[in-house]
Amino acid sequence: MFCIMCRCRAVTIFTRIRALASDIVSLGRGFTLLCASIFFMNLVNVTPLISVYLGHLGISLTGLGAVLALMGYASIASRVLFGWLSDVVGYRLLISLGYAVASIAYLLFAVFSSLPWLFIPTLLLGIAPSLSEPALRAYIANAVPKDRRATAFGAFWTVVSAGIAAGMLLAGGIAYTMGFRAAFYAASITRAVTSVTILTALRDHRAAADRARGASAKRRPSMRELVKPLLNTTLLLFFAISCVSSFATGLIAQLKYLYANKVVGATAFEIGLMAFAAQLCVMATLTPAGRIADKYGRLLPITLREYGYAISTLAFLYAFNVPLLIAVNSIMAVFDALAMPARPALVADLTPRQERGTFMALYMSLRQGLSSLGVFIGFYLWQTYGLKTPFYVRALLFALSGTLYLLLRRSIRRASTQQLG
């Protein structure tokens, strides 16, 4: 009986992988190449090892905090600039350049061992995603039809999540058997290969479309063109509500693992298992979430995510043992994944084709900035008003943002109905 169950489970997994591969191939050669390249790059994922590696070098907690803070703020400060630049010079070049910078950063992490010098690769590692991520999202948004845009984002992030999950295990194995520096060298190599592959093999469809319209491929969007989408009431409201949601997300983003350790007594292994189970749930949810967003509208899964997060945040306080914590955290991950394909698809829907890199970057910077502020406020609320306070505040804010998204969705449908009438 056990063998039959295992065989059936294997067949189910194989069927889902085949369906995912079919979706990816159907979305075009460029999208398929992009997915394959990013999957290969993530096969050595050393992000979780950075803080451990720096700790092994004898760097103090204050120094460690400064290094990691520099990485985050470098990313926020440079993202909008590079998003705008991707609209000017083309998305392919910025994607490739971002991975080249990451390759150099990991190489320097392996070479340097003292704190002043380690600020250089940290700064580069903060800038690298600012170069590549807005351009990457804009490329995908422009490469696929509008009615399959969220499906494309869902399939892409499923591949990314699978690569990250495998890459964490592989990077950990390399670090354990050959040392941390070997893992950083391997990460540098995979990013260099990905950078060259994207630069040489990926077609810059945006530039081709510009030339077909008789426009210059490097035409700079004017300030008037950049500001005009911000006059879109729906886009403004979406950005404003997203700020509330992002702040609420950060309140227990890091704190929940400390809560699991200090209050419930979860070990480091159990916390790792908790994060791994959540990652599996994200992988399983992303592709169907994209289809839901394409079929029923972008705001439906986003609204469900907010209400689901409000409920699961309160449930976290009543998970008195590790299995319950893992279950609640996994449910939370499902709700989070439900909205992941819909958000960039909605930003793409509401912005002009030639300025999508800029607005993707602006949206990502707002989310990251407010989420980082939420992390700080979450710890402050715990220390000042008690450990349950940030959970209650988070649940309340998610209930508020969910209601606002629901009202926005209804107003959009009402306006569409009036236009059809």
C-alpha positions in Angstrom: 0.0 0.0 0.0 2.8 2.4 0.9 4.6 1.7 -2.4 1.4 2.3 -4.3 0.9 5.6 -2.5 4.5 6.7 -3.3 4.0 5.7 -6.9 0.8 7.7 -7.2 2.5 10.7 -5.6 5.4 10.5 -8.0 3.0 10.3 -11.0 1.1 13.4 -9.6 4.4 15.4 -9.2 5.6 14.3 -12.7 2.2 15.4 -14.2 2.5 18.8 -12.6 6.1 19.3 -13.8 5.0 18.3 -17.3 2.1 20.8 -17.2 4.4 23.5 -15.9 6.9 22.8 -18.7 4.1 22.9 -21.2 3.0 26.3 -19.9 6.5 27.7 -20.1 7.1 26.5 -23.6 3.8 27.8 -24.8 4.7 31.3 -23.7 7.5 31.6 -26.2 11.2 30.9 -26.8 12.5 34.0 -25.0 10.4 33.2 -21.8 11.5 29.6 -21.9 15.2 30.6 -22.2 14.8 33.1 -19.3 13.2 30.5 -17.0 16.0 27.9 -17.8 18.7 30.5 -17.3 17.4 31.7 -13.9 16.8 28.2 -12.7 20.5 27.3 -13.5 21.7 30.5 -11.7 19.7 29.7 -8.6 21.1 26.2 -8.4 23.8 27.6 -6.1 22.0 29.9 -3.7 24.3 31.3 -1.0 22.0 34.0 0.3 21.3 32.2 3.7 25.0 31.6 4.1 26.1 35.2 4.0 25.4 36.0 7.6 26.8 32.7 8.8 30.0 33.2 6.7 30.5 36.7 8.1 30.0 35.4 11.6 32.7 32.8 11.0 35.0 35.6 10.0 34.6 37.0 13.6 32.6 40.1 12.6 30.6 41.5 15.5 26.8 41.6 15.6 27.0 45.4 15.0 29.2 45.0 12.0 27.0 42.2 10.7 24.0 44.4 11.0 25.7 47.2 9.2 26.7 45.0 6.3 23.2 43.5 5.9 21.6 47.0 6.2 23.8 48.4 3.5 22.7 45.6 1.2 19.1 46.4 1.7 19.3 50.2 1.5 21.6 50.0 -1.6 18.9 48.0 -3.3 16.1 50.4 -2.4 18.1 53.6 -3.3 19.1 52.4 -6.7 16.1 50.5 -7.9 14.0 53.3 -9.5 17.1 54.7 -11.3 17.9 51.4 -12.8 14.3 50.7 -13.6 14.2 53.9 -15.6 17.5 53.0 -17.3 16.1 49.7 -18.4 13.3 51.6 -20.2 16.0 53.7 -22.0 18.6 51.0 -23.0 16.6 47.9 -23.1 15.7 45.2 -20.6 18.1 42.4 -21.8 21.2 44.5 -21.1 20.1 45.4 -17.5 19.1 41.8 -16.7 22.5 40.6 -17.9 24.4 43.4 -16.1 22.6 42.7 -12.9 23.8 39.1 -12.9 27.3 40.1 -13.9 27.5 42.5 -10.9 26.2 39.7 -8.6 28.9 37.4 -10.0 31.6 39.9 -9.1 30.1 40.4 -5.7 30.2 36.7 -4.8 33.7 36.5 -6.1 34.8 39.3 -3.8 33.0 37.7 -0.9 35.3 34.7 -1.4 38.4 36.9 -1.7 37.9 39.5 1.1 37.9 38.6 4.8 38.0 42.0 6.7 35.1 44.2 7.4 36.0 47.4 5.5 36.6 45.5 2.3 33.5 43.4 2.7 31.4 46.6 2.3 32.3 46.5 -1.4 30.7 43.2 -2.3 27.8 43.9 0.0 27.1 47.2 -1.9 27.4 45.4 -5.2 25.0 42.6 -4.0 22.5 45.3 -3.0 22.8 47.0 -6.4 22.6 43.7 -8.5 18.9 42.9 -8.0 18.0 46.6 -8.6 19.6 46.3 -12.0 18.0 43.0 -13.0 14.6 42.6 -11.2 12.6 45.6 -12.6 13.9 44.9 -16.1 13.1 41.2 -15.7 9.5 41.9 -14.7 9.0 44.4 -17.5 10.5 41.9 -20.0 8.1 39.2 -19.0 5.1 41.6 -19.0 6.0 42.7 -22.6 6.9 39.2 -23.9 3.5 37.5 -23.2 -0.1 38.4 -24.1 -2.0 40.4 -21.5 -4.5 37.6 -20.9 -1.7 35.2 -19.9 0.5 37.7 -18.1 -0.2 36.5 -14.5 0.1 32.9 -15.7 3.6 33.7 -17.0 4.6 35.3 -13.7 3.2 32.3 -11.8 5.1 29.9 -14.0 8.3 31.9 -13.8 8.3 32.2 -10.0 7.5 28.5 -9.7 10.8 27.8 -11.6 12.6 30.4 -9.5 11.3 28.9 -6.2 12.3 25.4 -7.4 15.8 26.6 -8.2 16.2 28.4 -4.9 15.0 25.3 -2.9 17.5 23.1 -4.7 20.2 25.8 -4.6 20.0 26.2 -0.9 20.7 22.5 -0.4 23.5 22.4 -3.0 25.2 25.6 -1.6 24.9 24.2 1.9 26.5 20.9 0.8 29.4 22.7 -1.0 30.0 24.9 2.1 29.9 21.9 4.4 32.3 19.7 2.3 34.6 22.3 0.7 34.2 25.5 2.7 32.3 28.7 2.4 34.6 30.2 -0.2 34.0 27.3 -2.6 30.2 28.0 -2.4 30.8 31.7 -3.2 33.0 30.8 -6.1 30.3 28.4 -7.4 27.6 31.1 -7.1 29.9 33.5 -9.0 30.3 31.1 -11.8 26.6 30.3 -12.2 25.7 34.0 -12.3 28.5 34.8 -14.9 27.2 32.0 -17.1 23.7 33.3 -16.8 24.7 36.8 -17.6 26.5 35.8 -20.8 23.7 33.5 -21.8 21.0 36.3 -21.5 23.1 38.9 -23.2 23.9 36.7 -26.2 20.8 34.5 -26.6 17.8 36.5 -25.3 16.0 38.6 -27.9 15.3 42.2 -26.8 11.7 42.2 -28.0 11.2 45.7 -26.6 13.9 47.2 -29.0 12.5 45.3 -31.9 9.0 46.7 -31.2 10.3 50.2 -31.0 12.1 49.9 -34.3 8.9 48.4 -35.9 7.1 51.5 -34.9 9.8 53.6 -36.4 11.0 54.9 -33.0 14.5 54.9 -31.6 15.2 51.8 -29.5 16.9 54.1 -27.0 14.3 56.9 -26.9 14.1 58.4 -23.4 10.6 58.6 -21.9 9.9 62.2 -21.2 9.0 63.4 -17.7 5.4 64.0 -18.9 5.2 60.4 -20.1 6.5 59.1 -16.8 4.1 61.2 -14.7 1.0 60.5 -16.8 0.4 56.9 -15.5 0.6 58.3 -11.9 -2.6 60.3 -12.7 -4.4 56.9 -13.1 -6.6 56.8 -10.0 -6.6 53.0 -10.0 -2.7 52.8 -10.1 -2.4 55.5 -7.3 -4.9 53.7 -5.1 -3.2 50.3 -5.7 0.2 51.8 -4.8 -1.3 53.4 -1.6 -3.0 50.2 -0.4 0.1 48.2 -1.2 2.1 50.5 1.1 -0.3 49.5 4.0 0.0 45.8 3.1 3.8 45.9 2.8 4.2 47.6 6.1 1.9 44.9 7.7 3.9 42.2 6.0 7.2 43.3 7.6 5.8 43.5 11.1 6.4 39.8 11.8 8.4 38.8 8.7 11.6 38.1 10.8 9.9 38.3 14.2 7.8 35.1 13.7 11.0 32.9 13.6 12.2 34.5 16.9 8.7 33.9 18.3 8.9 30.3 17.3 12.2 29.9 19.0 11.7 31.9 22.2 8.0 31.2 22.9 7.3 27.8 21.3 10.8 26.4 21.7 11.5 25.5 18.1 15.0 24.4 17.4 17.1 25.8 14.5 16.4 22.6 12.5 12.7 23.0 13.1 12.7 26.6 12.0 14.6 25.6 8.9 11.9 22.9 8.3 9.2 25.6 8.8 10.8 27.8 6.1 11.3 24.8 3.8 7.7 23.7 4.1 6.5 27.2 3.3 8.7 27.3 0.2 7.2 24.1 -1.0 3.7 25.5 -0.6 4.7 28.7 -2.5 6.0 26.5 -5.4 2.7 24.5 -5.5 0.5 27.6 -5.5 2.2 30.0 -7.9 1.1 28.5 -11.2 -2.6 28.0 -10.4 -2.5 31.5 -8.8 -1.4 33.0 -12.1 -4.3 31.3 -13.9 -6.8 32.6 -11.3 -5.5 36.1 -11.8 -5.9 35.9 -15.6 -9.3 34.3 -15.4 -11.0 36.2 -12.5 -9.1 39.5 -12.4 -5.9 40.7 -10.7 -7.5 42.0 -7.5 -9.3 38.9 -6.5 -6.2 36.8 -5.4 -4.7 40.0 -3.9 -7.8 40.6 -1.8 -7.9 36.9 -0.7 -4.3 37.2 0.3 -5.0 40.1 2.6 -7.9 38.5 4.4 -6.0 35.1 4.6 -3.0 36.8 6.1 -5.2 38.5 8.7 -6.7 35.2 9.8 -3.4 33.2 9.7 -1.6 35.9 11.6 -4.0 35.6 14.5 -3.8 31.8 14.2 0.0 32.0 14.6 -0.5 33.1 18.3 -2.5 30.0 19.0 -0.1 27.5 17.5 1.4 26.1 20.7 3.6 23.5 19.2 6.0 23.1 16.3 3.7 21.1 13.9 1.0 23.7 14.3 3.5 26.5 13.7 4.7 24.7 10.5 1.0 24.3 9.4 0.0 27.9 10.0 3.2 29.3 8.4 2.6 27.1 5.4 -1.0 28.3 5.0 0.4 31.9 5.3 2.8 31.1 2.5 -0.1 29.8 0.3 -1.9 33.1 0.7 1.2 35.1 0.0 1.9 33.1 -3.2 -1.7 33.6 -4.3 -1.0 37.3 -4.9 2.5 37.1 -6.3 1.7 36.7 -10.0 -1.2 39.2 -9.9 0.7 42.1 -8.4 3.3 42.7 -11.3 0.6 41.8 -13.8 -1.6 44.5 -12.5 1.2 47.1 -12.5 1.9 46.1 -16.1 -1.8 46.4 -17.0 -1.9 50.0 -15.7 1.3 51.4 -17.2 2.5 52.0 -20.7 4.7 49.4 -22.4 7.7 51.7 -22.7 7.8 52.8 -19.0 7.1 49.4 -17.3 10.7 49.1 -16.0 10.4 52.4 -14.2 7.0 51.6 -12.6 8.0 48.0 -11.7 11.0 49.5 -9.9 8.9 52.1 -8.1 6.4 49.5 -6.9 9.2 47.2 -5.7 11.0 50.0 -3.9 7.8 51.1 -2.1 7.1 47.5 -1.0 10.6 46.9 0.2 10.9 50.2 2.0 7.6 49.9 3.8 8.3 46.2 4.6 11.8 47.1 6.1 10.1 49.8 8.2 7.6 47.2 9.4 10.4 44.9 10.5 11.8 47.6 12.8 8.4 48.6 14.1 7.5 45.0 14.8 10.4 44.5 17.1 9.7 47.8 18.8 6.1 46.8 19.5 7.2 43.5 20.9 9.7 45.1 23.2 7.5 48.0 24.3 3.9 46.6 24.4 4.4 42.8 24.5 4.9 39.9 22.1 1.3 39.7 20.9 1.0 43.4 19.9 2.7 43.2 16.5 0.5 40.2 15.6 -2.7 42.0 16.5 -1.6 45.2 14.6 -0.6 43.1 11.6 -4.0 41.3 11.5 -5.9 44.6 11.8 -3.9 46.2 9.0 -4.4 43.3 6.7 -8.1 43.4 7.4 -8.1 47.1 6.4 -6.0 46.6 3.2 -8.2 43.6 2.2 -11.3 45.8 2.6 -9.7 48.6 0.6 -8.7 46.2 -2.2 -12.3 44.8 -2.2 -13.7 48.3 -2.6 -11.2 49.1 -5.3 -12.2 45.9 -7.2 -15.9 46.8 -6.9 -15.3 50.3 -8.2 -13.3 49.0 -11.2 -16.1 46.5 -12.1 -18.7 49.2 -11.7 -16.8 51.6 -14.0 -16.4 48.8 -16.5 -20.1 48.1 -16.4 -21.0 51.7 -17.0 -18.6 52.0 -19.9 -20.1 48.9 -21.5 -23.6 50.3 -20.9 
